[in-house]
Amino acid sequence: MVVRWVSPRLRMPDCVGYILLGVLIGPHMLGVLPEHAQVANFFAELGKLLLMFFVGLEIDLNQFMRAKTRALSFGLATFAIPMLAGFAAAYVFGYTLVSALLVGSLIASHTLIAFPIVMRAGLASRPSVVVAVGATVLTDMFSLLVLAACLTTHRTGFAPLAIAIQVAELVVFAAILLFVVGPLARRAVTALGEREEASFTLLLVVVCLAAIAAEAIQLEGIIGAFLAGMAVNEAVKASGAKERLEFLGNSIFIPAFFIVTGFLIDLRLLAQSLTSDLPLVLSIILGLVFAKWAAAELTGRAFGFEATDRLLTTSLTLPQVAATLAAALVAYGAMNAAGERLIDGRMLNVTLVLVVVTAMLGPILTSFAIKRVRGSPPDSDTLTSAEASAPASN
């Protein structure tokens, strides 16, 4: 409650406030809670799964289908350019090929934390916004695919056959969730009707079983949770059970995830790291900002978007929060036979700084872009007739 009261007054996203709270009460400062508190870690683990489930739940394939050509083009650009920038920065600073690829994938995705600002402004149907939202489908899927391949390579060594099997398992797993579990969930929710408690329980079961099934085929639980969210989003779009689960997750479990993440931060070591590794920090952050801007500029000009719309698209794809932080913590905890982490402590620190900076910068730029849009003549740019009439389906 305190964080949600203080954060807006400091113009700071809630997630940043919870991380800072975790730093304050964690083992490196006040020590209110130990670093390995079992109950807190259990809540955080469930919060991580629910966070990725909600990311999948908010991905609207109908939006993607409305502008599939543009969303596909922009999605590929806003994934590939930041991926290359992150890979290059990490590789130059001495990270292995696999670790550098993982770092690239971390900054290639994005979290639409500024989308509510756009909705309140009544611009959710603007072509540039539709394209940015639709591109999220590709960036998140590709980032998690790279994460799965990097984890397998790090743990067992580079084996093309093993990676091919892992990718095939992921494709089959995704297909089962999207085309089998999704329709079954829609039927179940329809059959349950007004019984919100039963639908709420169903959603929790789907999240947990998807995470367990993912781990059973050597994938991370967050991948299963994300795909489960995509699978059931159409079924529960207007369901009271979804609102209940979001209330529970956003009130308890997801804040616990961010707070426990704050436990990992030792401000003294972070300050030392930022001092000694400042070139790395600046390379990652500036590389991300430039890459996301370049992707929006190149594709936006090709689509005929005005400068304000290109800025709006950049601002929406800039924040690195949910998928980035969850994947970074998974990579930090991944050990190979030699006891080496996929990413080390200094890269985790860089990622946390990246989350804080982009979570604050993205909404600021979005608000600025909206003011520019409102102050400019109505945008004559519309979706092509083929895109606008494309069938919307999950």
Contacts in CASP RR format, 6 or more apart in sequence:
PFRMAT RR
TARGET T0000
AUTHOR 0000-0000-0000
METHOD contacts of the structure
MODEL  1
MVVRWVSPRLRMPDCVGYILLGVLIGPHMLGVLPEHAQVANFFAELGKLL
LMFFVGLEIDLNQFMRAKTRALSFGLATFAIPMLAGFAAAYVFGYTLVSA
LLVGSLIASHTLIAFPIVMRAGLASRPSVVVAVGATVLTDMFSLLVLAAC
LTTHRTGFAPLAIAIQVAELVVFAAILLFVVGPLARRAVTALGEREEASF
TLLLVVVCLAAIAAEAIQLEGIIGAFLAGMAVNEAVKASGAKERLEFLGN
SIFIPAFFIVTGFLIDLRLLAQSLTSDLPLVLSIILGLVFAKWAAAELTG
RAFGFEATDRLLTTSLTLPQVAATLAAALVAYGAMNAAGERLIDGRMLNV
TLVLVVVTAMLGPILTSFAIKRVRGSPPDSDTLTSAEASAPASN
2 21 0 8 1.000
3 14 0 8 1.000
3 17 0 8 1.000
3 18 0 8 1.000
3 21 0 8 1.000
3 255 0 8 1.000
4 14 0 8 1.000
6 12 0 8 1.000
6 17 0 8 1.000
7 13 0 8 1.000
7 14 0 8 1.000
7 16 0 8 1.000
7 17 0 8 1.000
11 360 0 8 1.000
11 364 0 8 1.000
12 360 0 8 1.000
13 113 0 8 1.000
13 321 0 8 1.000
13 359 0 8 1.000
13 360 0 8 1.000
13 363 0 8 1.000
14 255 0 8 1.000
15 113 0 8 1.000
15 258 0 8 1.000
15 321 0 8 1.000
15 355 0 8 1.000
15 359 0 8 1.000
16 355 0 8 1.000
16 356 0 8 1.000
16 359 0 8 1.000
16 360 0 8 1.000
17 258 0 8 1.000
18 255 0 8 1.000
18 258 0 8 1.000
18 259 0 8 1.000
19 258 0 8 1.000
19 259 0 8 1.000
19 261 0 8 1.000
19 262 0 8 1.000
19 265 0 8 1.000
19 352 0 8 1.000
19 355 0 8 1.000
19 356 0 8 1.000
20 262 0 8 1.000
21 259 0 8 1.000
21 262 0 8 1.000
22 258 0 8 1.000
22 259 0 8 1.000
22 260 0 8 1.000
22 261 0 8 1.000
22 262 0 8 1.000
22 263 0 8 1.000
22 265 0 8 1.000
23 29 0 8 1.000
23 262 0 8 1.000
23 263 0 8 1.000
23 265 0 8 1.000
23 267 0 8 1.000
24 30 0 8 1.000
25 31 0 8 1.000
25 32 0 8 1.000
25 33 0 8 1.000
25 259 0 8 1.000
26 32 0 8 1.000
26 33 0 8 1.000
26 34 0 8 1.000
26 35 0 8 1.000
26 262 0 8 1.000
26 263 0 8 1.000
27 33 0 8 1.000
27 34 0 8 1.000
27 35 0 8 1.000
27 263 0 8 1.000
28 263 0 8 1.000
28 265 0 8 1.000
28 266 0 8 1.000
28 267 0 8 1.000
28 268 0 8 1.000
29 267 0 8 1.000
33 40 0 8 1.000
33 263 0 8 1.000
35 263 0 8 1.000
35 264 0 8 1.000
40 256 0 8 1.000
40 259 0 8 1.000
40 260 0 8 1.000
40 263 0 8 1.000
41 260 0 8 1.000
43 252 0 8 1.000
43 253 0 8 1.000
43 256 0 8 1.000
43 257 0 8 1.000
43 260 0 8 1.000
44 253 0 8 1.000
44 256 0 8 1.000
44 257 0 8 1.000
44 259 0 8 1.000
44 260 0 8 1.000
44 261 0 8 1.000
45 257 0 8 1.000
46 253 0 8 1.000
46 256 0 8 1.000
47 249 0 8 1.000
47 253 0 8 1.000
47 254 0 8 1.000
47 256 0 8 1.000
47 257 0 8 1.000
48 222 0 8 1.000
48 257 0 8 1.000
48 326 0 8 1.000
48 329 0 8 1.000
49 207 0 8 1.000
49 208 0 8 1.000
49 211 0 8 1.000
49 221 0 8 1.000
49 222 0 8 1.000
49 225 0 8 1.000
50 207 0 8 1.000
50 225 0 8 1.000
50 245 0 8 1.000
50 249 0 8 1.000
50 253 0 8 1.000
50 254 0 8 1.000
51 254 0 8 1.000
51 257 0 8 1.000
51 322 0 8 1.000
51 326 0 8 1.000
52 221 0 8 1.000
52 222 0 8 1.000
52 223 0 8 1.000
52 224 0 8 1.000
52 225 0 8 1.000
52 226 0 8 1.000
52 322 0 8 1.000
52 323 0 8 1.000
52 326 0 8 1.000
53 207 0 8 1.000
53 225 0 8 1.000
53 226 0 8 1.000
53 228 0 8 1.000
53 229 0 8 1.000
54 229 0 8 1.000
54 246 0 8 1.000
54 249 0 8 1.000
54 254 0 8 1.000
54 322 0 8 1.000
55 111 0 8 1.000
55 140 0 8 1.000
55 226 0 8 1.000
55 229 0 8 1.000
55 322 0 8 1.000
55 323 0 8 1.000
56 140 0 8 1.000
56 226 0 8 1.000
56 227 0 8 1.000
56 228 0 8 1.000
56 229 0 8 1.000
56 230 0 8 1.000
56 233 0 8 1.000
57 229 0 8 1.000
57 230 0 8 1.000
57 232 0 8 1.000
57 233 0 8 1.000
57 236 0 8 1.000
57 242 0 8 1.000
58 112 0 8 1.000
58 233 0 8 1.000
59 134 0 8 1.000
59 136 0 8 1.000
59 137 0 8 1.000
59 140 0 8 1.000
59 229 0 8 1.000
59 230 0 8 1.000
59 233 0 8 1.000
60 133 0 8 1.000
60 134 0 8 1.000
60 233 0 8 1.000
61 137 0 8 1.000
61 230 0 8 1.000
61 233 0 8 1.000
61 234 0 8 1.000
61 392 0 8 1.000
61 393 0 8 1.000
61 394 0 8 1.000
62 392 0 8 1.000
62 393 0 8 1.000
62 394 0 8 1.000
63 71 0 8 1.000
63 130 0 8 1.000
63 133 0 8 1.000
63 134 0 8 1.000
64 71 0 8 1.000
64 133 0 8 1.000
64 134 0 8 1.000
64 137 0 8 1.000
65 390 0 8 1.000
65 391 0 8 1.000
65 392 0 8 1.000
65 393 0 8 1.000
66 130 0 8 1.000
66 383 0 8 1.000
66 387 0 8 1.000
66 388 0 8 1.000
66 390 0 8 1.000
66 392 0 8 1.000
67 127 0 8 1.000
67 130 0 8 1.000
67 131 0 8 1.000
67 134 0 8 1.000
67 383 0 8 1.000
67 387 0 8 1.000
68 387 0 8 1.000
68 390 0 8 1.000
69 384 0 8 1.000
69 386 0 8 1.000
69 387 0 8 1.000
70 127 0 8 1.000
70 131 0 8 1.000
70 299 0 8 1.000
70 303 0 8 1.000
70 383 0 8 1.000
70 387 0 8 1.000
71 130 0 8 1.000
71 131 0 8 1.000
71 134 0 8 1.000
71 135 0 8 1.000
71 137 0 8 1.000
71 138 0 8 1.000
72 138 0 8 1.000
73 299 0 8 1.000
73 302 0 8 1.000
74 131 0 8 1.000
74 132 0 8 1.000
74 135 0 8 1.000
74 295 0 8 1.000
74 296 0 8 1.000
74 299 0 8 1.000
74 300 0 8 1.000
74 303 0 8 1.000
74 313 0 8 1.000
75 134 0 8 1.000
75 135 0 8 1.000
75 138 0 8 1.000
75 139 0 8 1.000
75 295 0 8 1.000
76 138 0 8 1.000
77 295 0 8 1.000
77 298 0 8 1.000
77 299 0 8 1.000
78 108 0 8 1.000
78 110 0 8 1.000
78 135 0 8 1.000
78 139 0 8 1.000
78 292 0 8 1.000
78 295 0 8 1.000
78 296 0 8 1.000
78 299 0 8 1.000
78 317 0 8 1.000
79 108 0 8 1.000
79 109 0 8 1.000
79 138 0 8 1.000
79 139 0 8 1.000
79 142 0 8 1.000
79 143 0 8 1.000
80 108 0 8 1.000
80 295 0 8 1.000
81 291 0 8 1.000
81 292 0 8 1.000
81 294 0 8 1.000
81 295 0 8 1.000
82 104 0 8 1.000
82 107 0 8 1.000
82 108 0 8 1.000
82 287 0 8 1.000
82 288 0 8 1.000
82 291 0 8 1.000
82 292 0 8 1.000
82 295 0 8 1.000
83 104 0 8 1.000
83 105 0 8 1.000
83 107 0 8 1.000
83 108 0 8 1.000
83 146 0 8 1.000
84 104 0 8 1.000
84 291 0 8 1.000
85 104 0 8 1.000
85 107 0 8 1.000
85 287 0 8 1.000
85 288 0 8 1.000
85 290 0 8 1.000
85 291 0 8 1.000
86 100 0 8 1.000
86 103 0 8 1.000
86 104 0 8 1.000
86 106 0 8 1.000
86 107 0 8 1.000
86 284 0 8 1.000
86 287 0 8 1.000
86 288 0 8 1.000
86 291 0 8 1.000
87 100 0 8 1.000
87 101 0 8 1.000
87 103 0 8 1.000
87 104 0 8 1.000
88 100 0 8 1.000
89 103 0 8 1.000
89 280 0 8 1.000
89 283 0 8 1.000
89 284 0 8 1.000
89 287 0 8 1.000
90 99 0 8 1.000
90 100 0 8 1.000
90 103 0 8 1.000
90 104 0 8 1.000
90 284 0 8 1.000
90 347 0 8 1.000
91 97 0 8 1.000
91 100 0 8 1.000
92 283 0 8 1.000
93 279 0 8 1.000
93 280 0 8 1.000
93 283 0 8 1.000
95 103 0 8 1.000
95 343 0 8 1.000
95 347 0 8 1.000
98 150 0 8 1.000
98 153 0 8 1.000
98 154 0 8 1.000
98 158 0 8 1.000
98 342 0 8 1.000
99 150 0 8 1.000
99 154 0 8 1.000
99 342 0 8 1.000
99 343 0 8 1.000
99 347 0 8 1.000
101 146 0 8 1.000
101 150 0 8 1.000
102 146 0 8 1.000
102 147 0 8 1.000
102 150 0 8 1.000
102 327 0 8 1.000
102 331 0 8 1.000
102 342 0 8 1.000
102 343 0 8 1.000
103 284 0 8 1.000
103 343 0 8 1.000
103 347 0 8 1.000
104 146 0 8 1.000
105 142 0 8 1.000
105 143 0 8 1.000
105 146 0 8 1.000
105 147 0 8 1.000
105 150 0 8 1.000
105 327 0 8 1.000
106 143 0 8 1.000
106 320 0 8 1.000
106 324 0 8 1.000
106 327 0 8 1.000
106 328 0 8 1.000
106 331 0 8 1.000
106 351 0 8 1.000
107 284 0 8 1.000
107 287 0 8 1.000
107 288 0 8 1.000
107 291 0 8 1.000
107 320 0 8 1.000
107 324 0 8 1.000
107 354 0 8 1.000
108 139 0 8 1.000
108 142 0 8 1.000
108 143 0 8 1.000
108 146 0 8 1.000
109 139 0 8 1.000
109 140 0 8 1.000
109 142 0 8 1.000
109 143 0 8 1.000
109 320 0 8 1.000
109 323 0 8 1.000
109 324 0 8 1.000
109 327 0 8 1.000
110 136 0 8 1.000
110 139 0 8 1.000
110 292 0 8 1.000
110 316 0 8 1.000
110 317 0 8 1.000
110 318 0 8 1.000
110 319 0 8 1.000
110 320 0 8 1.000
111 319 0 8 1.000
111 320 0 8 1.000
111 321 0 8 1.000
111 322 0 8 1.000
111 323 0 8 1.000
111 324 0 8 1.000
112 132 0 8 1.000
112 133 0 8 1.000
112 136 0 8 1.000
112 316 0 8 1.000
112 319 0 8 1.000
113 319 0 8 1.000
113 321 0 8 1.000
113 359 0 8 1.000
113 362 0 8 1.000
113 363 0 8 1.000
114 315 0 8 1.000
114 316 0 8 1.000
114 319 0 8 1.000
114 362 0 8 1.000
114 363 0 8 1.000
114 365 0 8 1.000
114 366 0 8 1.000
115 124 0 8 1.000
115 129 0 8 1.000
115 133 0 8 1.000
115 316 0 8 1.000
117 363 0 8 1.000
117 366 0 8 1.000
117 367 0 8 1.000
117 370 0 8 1.000
118 124 0 8 1.000
118 126 0 8 1.000
118 129 0 8 1.000
118 312 0 8 1.000
118 316 0 8 1.000
118 366 0 8 1.000
118 370 0 8 1.000
121 370 0 8 1.000
121 373 0 8 1.000
121 374 0 8 1.000
123 129 0 8 1.000
123 312 0 8 1.000
123 370 0 8 1.000
123 373 0 8 1.000
124 130 0 8 1.000
126 309 0 8 1.000
126 312 0 8 1.000
126 373 0 8 1.000
126 379 0 8 1.000
127 303 0 8 1.000
127 305 0 8 1.000
127 309 0 8 1.000
127 379 0 8 1.000
127 381 0 8 1.000
127 382 0 8 1.000
127 383 0 8 1.000
128 300 0 8 1.000
128 305 0 8 1.000
128 309 0 8 1.000
128 310 0 8 1.000
128 312 0 8 1.000
128 313 0 8 1.000
128 381 0 8 1.000
129 312 0 8 1.000
129 313 0 8 1.000
129 316 0 8 1.000
130 383 0 8 1.000
131 299 0 8 1.000
131 303 0 8 1.000
131 313 0 8 1.000
132 312 0 8 1.000
132 313 0 8 1.000
132 316 0 8 1.000
132 317 0 8 1.000
133 316 0 8 1.000
135 317 0 8 1.000
139 317 0 8 1.000
140 226 0 8 1.000
140 323 0 8 1.000
143 323 0 8 1.000
143 327 0 8 1.000
144 222 0 8 1.000
144 223 0 8 1.000
144 226 0 8 1.000
144 323 0 8 1.000
144 327 0 8 1.000
145 167 0 8 1.000
145 170 0 8 1.000
147 220 0 8 1.000
147 223 0 8 1.000
147 327 0 8 1.000
147 330 0 8 1.000
147 331 0 8 1.000
148 166 0 8 1.000
148 167 0 8 1.000
148 170 0 8 1.000
148 219 0 8 1.000
148 220 0 8 1.000
148 223 0 8 1.000
149 163 0 8 1.000
149 166 0 8 1.000
149 167 0 8 1.000
150 331 0 8 1.000
150 342 0 8 1.000
151 220 0 8 1.000
151 330 0 8 1.000
151 331 0 8 1.000
151 334 0 8 1.000
151 342 0 8 1.000
152 159 0 8 1.000
152 162 0 8 1.000
152 163 0 8 1.000
152 166 0 8 1.000
152 218 0 8 1.000
153 159 0 8 1.000
153 163 0 8 1.000
154 334 0 8 1.000
154 336 0 8 1.000
154 342 0 8 1.000
155 334 0 8 1.000
155 335 0 8 1.000
155 336 0 8 1.000
155 337 0 8 1.000
156 162 0 8 1.000
157 336 0 8 1.000
166 218 0 8 1.000
166 219 0 8 1.000
169 217 0 8 1.000
169 218 0 8 1.000
169 219 0 8 1.000
170 219 0 8 1.000
170 223 0 8 1.000
173 213 0 8 1.000
173 214 0 8 1.000
173 217 0 8 1.000
173 219 0 8 1.000
173 224 0 8 1.000
173 227 0 8 1.000
174 227 0 8 1.000
177 210 0 8 1.000
177 224 0 8 1.000
177 227 0 8 1.000
177 228 0 8 1.000
177 230 0 8 1.000
177 231 0 8 1.000
178 227 0 8 1.000
178 230 0 8 1.000
178 231 0 8 1.000
178 394 0 8 1.000
181 206 0 8 1.000
181 210 0 8 1.000
181 228 0 8 1.000
181 231 0 8 1.000
181 232 0 8 1.000
182 231 0 8 1.000
182 232 0 8 1.000
182 234 0 8 1.000
182 235 0 8 1.000
182 394 0 8 1.000
185 202 0 8 1.000
185 206 0 8 1.000
185 231 0 8 1.000
185 232 0 8 1.000
185 235 0 8 1.000
185 236 0 8 1.000
186 232 0 8 1.000
186 234 0 8 1.000
186 235 0 8 1.000
188 199 0 8 1.000
188 202 0 8 1.000
188 235 0 8 1.000
189 199 0 8 1.000
189 202 0 8 1.000
189 235 0 8 1.000
189 236 0 8 1.000
189 239 0 8 1.000
189 241 0 8 1.000
192 198 0 8 1.000
192 199 0 8 1.000
192 202 0 8 1.000
193 199 0 8 1.000
196 239 0 8 1.000
196 240 0 8 1.000
196 241 0 8 1.000
196 244 0 8 1.000
197 241 0 8 1.000
199 236 0 8 1.000
199 239 0 8 1.000
199 240 0 8 1.000
199 241 0 8 1.000
200 241 0 8 1.000
200 244 0 8 1.000
200 245 0 8 1.000
202 241 0 8 1.000
203 232 0 8 1.000
203 236 0 8 1.000
203 241 0 8 1.000
203 242 0 8 1.000
203 245 0 8 1.000
204 245 0 8 1.000
206 228 0 8 1.000
206 229 0 8 1.000
206 231 0 8 1.000
206 232 0 8 1.000
207 225 0 8 1.000
207 228 0 8 1.000
207 229 0 8 1.000
210 221 0 8 1.000
210 224 0 8 1.000
210 225 0 8 1.000
210 227 0 8 1.000
210 228 0 8 1.000
210 231 0 8 1.000
211 221 0 8 1.000
211 222 0 8 1.000
211 224 0 8 1.000
211 225 0 8 1.000
211 228 0 8 1.000
212 221 0 8 1.000
213 224 0 8 1.000
214 220 0 8 1.000
214 221 0 8 1.000
214 223 0 8 1.000
214 224 0 8 1.000
214 225 0 8 1.000
214 227 0 8 1.000
215 221 0 8 1.000
220 330 0 8 1.000
222 326 0 8 1.000
222 327 0 8 1.000
222 330 0 8 1.000
226 323 0 8 1.000
233 394 0 8 1.000
234 394 0 8 1.000
236 242 0 8 1.000
261 325 0 8 1.000
261 329 0 8 1.000
261 352 0 8 1.000
262 352 0 8 1.000
264 348 0 8 1.000
264 352 0 8 1.000
265 349 0 8 1.000
265 352 0 8 1.000
269 349 0 8 1.000
270 349 0 8 1.000
270 352 0 8 1.000
270 353 0 8 1.000
273 345 0 8 1.000
273 346 0 8 1.000
273 349 0 8 1.000
273 350 0 8 1.000
274 281 0 8 1.000
274 349 0 8 1.000
274 353 0 8 1.000
277 346 0 8 1.000
277 349 0 8 1.000
277 350 0 8 1.000
280 346 0 8 1.000
280 350 0 8 1.000
281 350 0 8 1.000
281 353 0 8 1.000
284 350 0 8 1.000
284 354 0 8 1.000
285 353 0 8 1.000
285 354 0 8 1.000
285 357 0 8 1.000
285 358 0 8 1.000
288 318 0 8 1.000
288 320 0 8 1.000
288 354 0 8 1.000
288 358 0 8 1.000
289 318 0 8 1.000
289 361 0 8 1.000
292 314 0 8 1.000
292 317 0 8 1.000
292 318 0 8 1.000
293 314 0 8 1.000
295 317 0 8 1.000
296 310 0 8 1.000
296 311 0 8 1.000
296 313 0 8 1.000
296 314 0 8 1.000
296 317 0 8 1.000
297 310 0 8 1.000
297 314 0 8 1.000
300 309 0 8 1.000
300 310 0 8 1.000
300 313 0 8 1.000
301 310 0 8 1.000
303 381 0 8 1.000
304 381 0 8 1.000
305 313 0 8 1.000
305 379 0 8 1.000
305 381 0 8 1.000
306 376 0 8 1.000
306 379 0 8 1.000
306 381 0 8 1.000
308 369 0 8 1.000
308 372 0 8 1.000
308 373 0 8 1.000
308 376 0 8 1.000
309 373 0 8 1.000
309 379 0 8 1.000
309 381 0 8 1.000
311 365 0 8 1.000
311 368 0 8 1.000
311 369 0 8 1.000
311 372 0 8 1.000
312 366 0 8 1.000
312 369 0 8 1.000
312 370 0 8 1.000
312 373 0 8 1.000
314 365 0 8 1.000
315 362 0 8 1.000
315 363 0 8 1.000
315 365 0 8 1.000
315 366 0 8 1.000
315 368 0 8 1.000
315 369 0 8 1.000
316 362 0 8 1.000
316 366 0 8 1.000
318 358 0 8 1.000
318 361 0 8 1.000
318 362 0 8 1.000
318 365 0 8 1.000
319 358 0 8 1.000
319 359 0 8 1.000
319 361 0 8 1.000
319 362 0 8 1.000
319 363 0 8 1.000
320 351 0 8 1.000
320 354 0 8 1.000
320 355 0 8 1.000
320 358 0 8 1.000
320 359 0 8 1.000
321 355 0 8 1.000
321 358 0 8 1.000
321 359 0 8 1.000
324 351 0 8 1.000
324 354 0 8 1.000
324 355 0 8 1.000
325 351 0 8 1.000
325 352 0 8 1.000
325 355 0 8 1.000
328 343 0 8 1.000
328 347 0 8 1.000
328 348 0 8 1.000
328 351 0 8 1.000
329 348 0 8 1.000
331 341 0 8 1.000
331 342 0 8 1.000
331 343 0 8 1.000
332 341 0 8 1.000
332 342 0 8 1.000
332 343 0 8 1.000
332 344 0 8 1.000
332 345 0 8 1.000
332 348 0 8 1.000
333 341 0 8 1.000
333 342 0 8 1.000
334 341 0 8 1.000
334 342 0 8 1.000
335 341 0 8 1.000
336 342 0 8 1.000
343 351 0 8 1.000
373 379 0 8 1.000
382 388 0 8 1.000
END
